[in-house]
Every structure is written in C-alpha cells, then in structure tokens.
Amino acid sequence: MTVVVRVPVLQDVPELARVHVLSWRETYRGLMRDEVLDDPGLVTWRERFWTAALADDRYRANTTAVAERDGEVVGLAMAGPPLDDDATWDRQLYVLYVCAAAHGSGAGAALLGAVLDPGVPAALWVADPNPRAQAFYRKQGFAPDGASQVDDGVPEIRMVRRHPTP
C-alpha cells in the first residue's frame, strides 16, 4: 500500500472535499462545534473552497498536494505565503489532513515535503489539544513559539520551523 503524492487537479475537488470533511470530523470532534461538523452543507462548502484554491489566480502563490493510497485520496495539503502579521518565516502551512485510516502510512510527511521545502523557515497553526499532530510537527522540526489563537471556536497554537531540517 504505497502512498503517492501528486499535484491535485480540478477533477479531484469532490475527493479533496470528502477527505477534508472526514478529517475534520475525525480530528475536531469535541473541539469544534457539532453544528459545524454535522452541517449537511459542509462538503459543498469545502468543494467551493478547493475549486477556488485550484483555479483562482488569488491562490497562485500556494502549493497544493494530494496523497493517494491504492488509488484513493487519503490526504491533502496546502501552503503559501505567511498570513501572520508578525511572520519572520517564508512559508506557512495552511492545510494538512490525512484520514485516520492512513495515519502512520507516511502520507503526512510526504504531503508536508511536497508543499514546504524542508530548507525554508515555515509556520503553521495546530489545534490545541491535538497531541498526535503536534508530535508529528515536532518530528518535522517545528516547535511552539508561544503564540495562540481561537479559530472558529478551536484553540490553536502556532508552531514554527526556523532552521532548515537536514
């Protein structure tokens, strides 16, 4: 069961939305409001997002990737220019989700490497608590920098990779 990472195309939008929503439901249940996670329009909303992310010029500076295992989309990632006003890094990871069934498959590390050059300082926001994701990012050279926020009711901490990873 080899994981293949590639650049997504517009035909992938339904699968990107499905995996995005599935991952949110697996990861954020208990952290994000149930009304958001159970909204019947959530998949359609994510389809609109991914259609824009792949086709709209305003996302041109972003890098996206999709992970497949046995021909099925199991993960997705997107990074781009820093969004934080106090950014001292070159890139920011906006999205990295892998279905729980594919955890431990290498999909997460492959996706991260596909959207963020390991030699470039970068940052991301991760739910807190989310020990599995935070441990994964630590292993990839990221460390909390003390910043925190609440996004759509979900507490988050910022993690930054200031020095290139070997």
N, C-alpha and C positions, 0 to 999 in steps of 0.2 A: 504494500500500500504506500506507494511513493507520492509525496506531495509535490505538485508542480505549481510554480508561481509564474504568473504572466500579467501583462497589462490588460485590464478589462476593456470590453467594447460595449457599445450600446445594447447589444443583444443580451448582455449579462445582467442588465438592470433588474429584472424580476428576481434573479437569484441573489444579487447583491442585497436587495431589499429584504428578501426572506432571511438571509443569514444575519443581516444587521439586526432585524427584529428578534429573531430567535436568540441571538447572543445577548441582546438587552434583557430579554425575559429570563435567560439562564443566569445572567450576571447580576442584574439590578433588582430582582425581586426582593422586596424588603428594604431597599434603599431608595428606589424610585416609586412614585405613587402608582398604585394598581390601575387607576383610571388611565394613566398614560400607557402602561404596558399592555393593558387589555383593550385599548381603543381599537375598534374594528377598522378604522382608517389608518392605522399606524403603518401597515405595509405600503399602502398607496402613498402616504406622506414620504416614506423612505424611497419609494420609486421615483418620485418627483425630485428628491434631493440627488439621487445617483444619476438621473438623467441630466440634471444641470451640471453636476460635478464632472461628468464625462464629455459634455457637449458645449457648455457655455464658456465663452472666452474669459470670463472673470475668474475661472478656475485654472487657467492655462499654466500658472506657475506651480501648480500642485503636481504631485506624483502619486499615482494610484497603483494598486496591485491587488490581485485576487489569487487565492490559493485553492487548488483543486486536489482532491484525492479520489482516485477511481472515477474520474470524470464529473464529480460532484463538487460544487463550490462549498468550501468549509471555512473560509476566512477571507478577510478583506482589510485593506489598509489604505490610508491617505495621509500625506504630509505636505507641507508647504511653507511659505514664508511665516515668520513669527507673527503671532497675533497679539502677544502681550506687550503693553506699552513699555515695560522695563526690560525687554528682551536684550540679552547680551549673547545670544546664540544665533546661528544661521538658519536653522530649520525647526519646525515644530510638527510633532506627530499629532494629527487631528483625530484619527480613527485607526484602531487596530482591534479587530474582533475575530475570534476563532470559536466555532461551535464547540461546546463541551465534549462532544464525541471525538473531536480531533485534538483535544488538549494532549500535549506530550508527543505529538507527531512531528514536531519541528516546523509546523506551519507558521507559528507566531514569529520565530526567529527569522525564517525565510521571508516573511512579509515585511518585517521591520527592516531587514537588509535591502529589500527591493525598493523601499520608499525613503530610507535615510542612509546616506553614505556613512559608514562607521567612522570615517575620519573627520566628520563635520560636527561641531557642537550643536546640540539639539535639546529640546524640552518637550514635555507633554504634561497633560493633566490626567490623573487617575483617581477613580473613586476611592473614598476612604471611609470605611474599611473595604479593602479588596486585597487581602494578603497574597493571593496567588498572582495577580497581575503585578503588584508591587515587587514581589520577589523576582518575577520574570524580568522586569525592567532593571532591577539592581544587577542581575546577572548580565544584562546588556550594557552595563556601565553607567546607568542613571542613578541619581541619588536625590532625595528630597532636598529642596532648597529653603524650606520654611514657609513658602507661600501656600495659601489655601483659599478656597472659594466654595460657594454653593452654586451649582448649575442645575436648574430645573429641580430643585429640592435635594439634589445629591451632593453631599460634601465631597470635595476633591482636594488633593494635594498636588503640587507641581513637583515634577522630577526633572532634573537637568543632567545632561552629559556634557561636561565642559571640555574634557580632554578626549582626544581620539581613542577609540578602542583598538587594541592590537589586531 
